[in-house]
Amino acid sequence: MKITVDQDACCGSGLCVLRADRVFDQREEDGVVMLLEEAPSTEDFEDVRAAAAGCPTGAIRLAE
């Protein structure tokens, strides 16, 4: 799995961090998503898929 994020599309809801905090974080100044792990371990796949599915702006994209 490879993850990409579109920071320009991010609205800063933070759902990605709530679902996969080892893979995503938010910038302190504006809450925009930051990708911590471009290629996460298999144990994080389910959480990453949930984060991408729950992103209100579709800012998270997955390639599997």
N, CA, C and O of each residue as an XYZ file, in Angstrom:
256
protein
N       0.839     -1.179      0.000
C       0.000      0.000      0.000
C       0.881      1.239      0.000
O       1.856      1.334      0.745
N       0.509      2.189     -0.860
C       1.182      3.477     -0.890
C       0.119      4.554     -0.687
O      -0.962      4.493     -1.273
N       0.437      5.528      0.139
C      -0.504      6.585      0.484
C      -0.006      7.912     -0.052
O       1.184      8.218      0.016
N      -0.930      8.694     -0.584
C      -0.629     10.083     -0.924
C      -1.721     10.952     -0.320
O      -2.869     10.526     -0.196
N      -1.357     12.160      0.049
C      -2.339     13.100      0.585
C      -2.279     14.406     -0.203
O      -1.215     14.830     -0.655
N      -3.422     15.020     -0.354
C      -3.531     16.314     -1.016
C      -3.783     17.352      0.071
O      -4.919     17.552      0.501
N      -2.723     18.003      0.506
C      -2.847     18.970      1.596
C      -3.725     20.151      1.219
O      -4.349     20.760      2.088
N      -3.781     20.486     -0.070
C      -4.632     21.591     -0.506
C      -6.120     21.249     -0.369
O      -6.946     22.137     -0.156
N      -6.454     19.975     -0.491
C      -7.848     19.536     -0.377
C      -8.271     19.304      1.072
O      -9.465     19.302      1.374
N      -7.317     19.111      1.960
C      -7.611     18.788      3.359
C      -8.347     19.932      4.053
O      -7.980     21.100      3.922
N      -9.400     19.565      4.797
C     -10.163     20.567      5.551
C      -9.799     20.569      7.036
O     -10.319     21.380      7.801
N      -8.900     19.657      7.448
C      -8.434     19.638      8.825
C      -9.393     19.015      9.822
O      -9.355     19.352     11.005
N     -10.254     18.112      9.367
C     -11.221     17.494     10.281
C     -10.564     16.605     11.327
O     -11.082     16.464     12.435
N      -9.419     16.001     10.984
C      -8.692     15.164     11.937
C      -9.163     13.726     12.030
O      -8.647     12.966     12.849
N     -10.131     13.332     11.210
C     -10.608     11.950     11.267
C      -9.506     10.955     10.930
O      -9.477      9.853     11.478
N      -8.605     11.331     10.038
C      -7.515     10.433      9.663
C      -6.616     10.126     10.862
O      -6.180      8.990     11.047
N      -6.351     11.131     11.655
C      -5.497     10.952     12.836
C      -6.208     10.087     13.874
O      -5.584      9.251     14.527
N      -7.490     10.288     14.019
C      -8.254      9.476     14.976
C      -8.260      8.007     14.567
O      -8.277      7.126     15.426
N      -8.246      7.739     13.278
C      -8.328      6.360     12.798
C      -6.968      5.701     12.603
O      -6.849      4.483     12.736
N      -5.940      6.486     12.289
C      -4.620      5.896     11.997
C      -3.522      6.857     12.441
O      -2.846      7.461     11.608
N      -3.349      6.995     13.730
C      -2.407      7.990     14.264
C      -0.936      7.636     14.080
O      -0.071      8.485     14.291
N      -0.641      6.413     13.695
C       0.761      6.062     13.393
C       1.128      6.460     11.966
O       2.304      6.499     11.605
N       0.117      6.752     11.169
C       0.344      7.050      9.759
C       0.095      8.524      9.438
O       0.753      9.093      8.567
N      -0.853      9.139     10.140
C      -1.222     10.530      9.874
C      -1.065     11.403     11.113
O      -1.188     10.936     12.245
N      -0.794     12.665     10.873
C      -0.780     13.681     11.928
C      -1.336     14.953     11.305
O      -1.656     14.985     10.116
N      -1.448     15.995     12.110
C      -1.943     17.274     11.619
C      -0.953     18.368     11.969
O      -0.318     18.347     13.023
N      -0.835     19.340     11.042
C       0.004     20.494     11.331
C      -0.633     21.279     12.465
O      -1.846     21.485     12.492
N       0.182     21.703     13.378
C      -0.309     22.409     14.554
C      -0.978     23.734     14.203
O      -1.983     24.101     14.812
N      -0.429     24.451     13.227
C      -0.926     25.792     12.940
C      -2.285     25.826     12.238
O      -3.044     26.780     12.411
N      -2.605     24.777     11.433
C      -3.873     24.832     10.695
C      -4.627     23.509     10.612
O      -5.704     23.457     10.017
N      -4.093     22.447     11.190
C      -4.791     21.167     11.223
C      -4.728     20.354      9.946
O      -5.365     19.305      9.856
N      -3.980     20.809      8.962
C      -3.879     20.090      7.691
C      -3.110     18.783      7.893
O      -2.156     18.717      8.668
N      -3.547     17.754      7.182
C      -2.960     16.423      7.297
C      -1.471     16.426      6.952
O      -1.021     17.131      6.049
N      -0.727     15.616      7.699
C       0.676     15.333      7.411
C       0.818     13.817      7.354
O       0.300     13.110      8.218
N       1.508     13.327      6.354
C       1.719     11.899      6.191
C       2.999     11.495      6.915
O       4.082     11.983      6.595
N       2.868     10.608      7.883
C       4.025     10.134      8.644
C       4.663      8.909      7.999
O       5.878      8.725      8.072
N       3.837      8.067      7.361
C       4.315      6.824      6.749
C       3.715      6.677      5.357
O       2.530      6.374      5.224
N       4.510      6.884      4.332
C       4.023      6.752      2.954
C       3.677      5.305      2.608
O       2.762      5.051      1.825
N       4.408      4.364      3.192
C       4.177      2.936      2.954
C       4.051      2.253      4.323
O       5.040      1.745      4.850
N       2.855      2.238      4.896
C       2.675      1.701      6.250
C       2.822      0.186      6.309
O       2.785     -0.502      5.290
N       2.988     -0.308      7.521
C       3.070     -1.751      7.724
C       1.677     -2.362      7.543
O       0.660     -1.679      7.662
N       1.659     -3.647      7.257
C       0.390     -4.329      7.007
C      -0.556     -4.247      8.196
O      -1.773     -4.286      8.014
N      -0.035     -4.137      9.379
C      -0.912     -4.047     10.558
C      -1.712     -2.751     10.592
O      -2.707     -2.663     11.312
N      -1.301     -1.753      9.833
C      -2.016     -0.482      9.783
C      -2.972     -0.364      8.595
O      -3.706      0.619      8.498
N      -2.978     -1.331      7.704
C      -3.782     -1.238      6.483
C      -5.261     -0.974      6.765
O      -5.852     -0.089      6.148
N      -5.856     -1.710      7.666
C      -7.286     -1.550      7.949
C      -7.594     -0.145      8.452
O      -8.575      0.467      8.030
N      -6.764      0.364      9.349
C      -6.963      1.719      9.873
C      -6.778      2.776      8.786
O      -7.517      3.760      8.742
N      -5.797      2.574      7.914
C      -5.551      3.523      6.823
C      -6.723      3.527      5.850
O      -7.147      4.588      5.393
N      -7.246      2.351      5.532
C      -8.414      2.283      4.648
C      -9.605      3.014      5.267
O     -10.334      3.716      4.565
N      -9.805      2.855      6.566
C     -10.898      3.546      7.254
C     -10.685      5.060      7.231
O     -11.637      5.821      7.060
N      -9.446      5.489      7.402
C      -9.134      6.923      7.365
C      -9.420      7.497      5.984
O     -10.011      8.571      5.872
N      -9.009      6.798      4.933
C      -9.246      7.264      3.570
C     -10.737      7.295      3.255
O     -11.227      8.248      2.649
N     -11.452      6.265      3.660
C     -12.890      6.201      3.392
C     -13.646      7.294      4.138
O     -14.655      7.801      3.647
N     -13.160      7.657      5.320
C     -13.841      8.650      6.135
C     -13.424     10.085      5.881
O     -14.000     11.003      6.463
N     -12.440     10.298      5.029
C     -11.962     11.652      4.757
C     -13.065     12.441      4.049
O     -13.488     12.056      2.959
N     -13.535     13.532      4.645
C     -14.654     14.262      4.051
C     -14.341     14.956      2.727
O     -15.259     15.296      1.981
N     -13.077     15.167      2.428
C     -12.714     15.845      1.178
C     -12.009     14.927      0.179
O     -11.678     15.362     -0.924
N     -11.776     13.673      0.543
C     -11.073     12.756     -0.344
C      -9.604     13.112     -0.519
O      -9.010     12.828     -1.559
N      -9.026     13.728      0.491
C      -7.633     14.181      0.416
C      -6.632     13.019      0.539
O      -5.448     13.193      0.252
N      -7.095     11.856      0.957
C      -6.211     10.695      1.135
C      -6.469      9.709      0.004
O      -7.608      9.308     -0.235
N      -5.402      9.322     -0.689
C      -5.519      8.374     -1.786
C      -4.623      7.171     -1.494
O      -3.513      7.306     -0.980
N      -5.136      6.006     -1.834
C      -4.411      4.758     -1.601
C      -4.152      4.044     -2.917
O      -5.002      4.034     -3.808
N      -2.973      3.446     -3.032
C      -2.637      2.558     -4.136
C      -2.216      1.240     -3.509
O      -1.259      1.179     -2.737
N      -2.939      0.196     -3.850
C      -2.643     -1.102     -3.244
C      -2.097     -2.071     -4.247
O      -1.795     -3.214     -3.902
